[in-house]
Amino acid sequence: MKFWSVSTRRLLMLLATSALLLGIPAAATAFAGSATSGTGWIRLAHLSPNTPAVDVYMYSFDDSKAMIVLHHVAYGTVSPYESVRAGDYSVAMRAAGASATSQPVLSTSVTIAAGHAYTVAGMGPESGLRLQVMDDALTTPTGQALVRVIQASLKQQEVKVTLGSTVLSNSLKFASVSAYQAVTPGAVSVTVSAVSAGAGDANSSVTLAAGTVHTLVVLDGASGLEVVSLEDASGSGKPPLGGVQTGFGGTAAHGPGSPVPWLVVIGAGSLLALTGGLRLRRNRQLTVRI
Amino acid sequence: MPTRRPAAALALAAGLVVIAGGTTGLLLTRHSTPAMHPVAAGVAALPAPTGPIVAPPQSAAPKPVAAPVSLTIPLIGVRTNLMTLGLASDGELQVPLLSMASVAGWYTGSPRPGSIGSAIIVGHIDTTRGPAVFYRLNTLTSGDKIYVKRADGTVVEFRVTSVQTYLKDHFPTEDVYGPVPDPELRLITCGGAWDPATHHFLSNIVVYATEVG
């Protein structure tokens, strides 16, 4: 930016302003897509226990018209993933029902790379509310599942999370996210317990298939802890090796067949004819002598 | 020895006949067979199947979806039941037998169409004699519609986002089979050049589609 001359900057501002005034709907709508078509994924979440419901807006960079608006998103809500073109976006939160043009409570920018997925979540206590951008995993070690934990319980500042006999975290602090852990596929029980005594454990069960990515969200429930299991992404647990042999060649171009068999036939015929011819000649000579 | 003459003459005549036959055969097989090409899409467009279109779940815990039973791609005249396919002993994806080349199959190791993830459906491009179920797959373009009917009678609609051709030697396993966070579909068939040495096509065509929500 610092290399731009003042006039260039002024020109760019003018262009941007006129684009907005003319209402050019640059990327105005979310559209379906995947990694191969230059798109990534984003989902939005409200994970701040004592923050009232919010409206969440997502804007494409330099576009004042929101491309995604989620109304009245309450604590504990995680949206499905939306597929969006790779690029720069901003996410803003306003109090539920506030005017779309009002000053947001908070906002953040997020760069979406093609083939990557992100979770943008309102985290922390209301007094220290922040929007956190998480980079979500989309690849698993072959034959395994990935699991991580978001700790969004304010009442229990530190929790221990176990998955079957595997300890995912001994002491996960409020408003933090654990690293992904690769686990053996199967149906397992999830147990979340407060590190300091005072609250009952939260139990759940989750089926983790190979090739899937999961997020466990620890929440403040009506009474005590709650745990929500999200299946973030899924693929083939056992990816087939290589390509797929799906054709028998009936519509393919074929070159001429090998000439060898026909040449052998011609050779055999020649041999036969030659033998016959020679015999015939010798017989004639014998006949003449007699 | 005059009795030998007919035998020798017969051998000579037979030899000449064989030479003539062999030469004819050789000449008749000197031409190449050109490749067949699918005609542009739009022929005999099938109506979209009836049944409720199921929107993707909005809740945190999506309901499990039923197994897929049939596939319809109106634009290219595909309407087929779906068989189930697993992995062969060598780790490659199983494909329908030649006698079942008019039927496509769902890989049971992939997610069910309409649930989160990349569901895999494969079909043959041709038989030994002519076109098979996915002959026109590579004529699909972005935006074209694909319908999958499931065992509970519900129909899930997908829209094509991209059509790619990959050399089998450089098949992008992660892009095709790897996890994705929304309901997607990949249709796979063969394409590219035919290798007479291995009796396989050298490339795969992959159609990427996502659920219309």
Interface residues (C-beta under 8 A of the other chain):
Chain A: A32 G33 S34 A35 T36 S37 T39 W41 R43 T77 V78 S79 P80 Y81 S83 G115 A117 D136 L138 T139 T140 G211 T212 V213 V228 S229 L230 E231 D232 A233 S234 G235 S236 G237 K238 P239 P240 L241 G242 G243 V244 Q245 T246 G247 F248 G249 G250 T251 A252 A253 H254 G255 P256 G257 P259 W262 L263 V264 V265 I266 A268 G269 S270 L271 L272 A273 L274 T275 G276 G277 R279 L280 N283 L286 T287
Chain B: M1 P2 R4 R5 A7 A8 A9 L10 A11 L12 A13 A14 G15 L16 V17 V18 I19 A20 G21 G22 T23 G25 L26 T29 R30 H31 S32 T33 P34 A35 M36 H37 P56 P57 Q58 A60 A61 P62 L87 D90 G91 E92 L93 V95 L98 A101 Y107 G109 S110 P111 S115 I116 G117 S118 I120 V122 G123 H124 I125 D126 T127 T128 R129 G130 P131 A132 F134 Y135 S142 R159 T161 S162 Q164 Y166 K168 D169 F171 T173 E174 D175 V176 Y177 G178 P179 V180 P181 D182 E184 I188 T189 C190 A193 W194 P196 H199 H200 F201 S203 N204 Y208 T210 E211 V212 G213
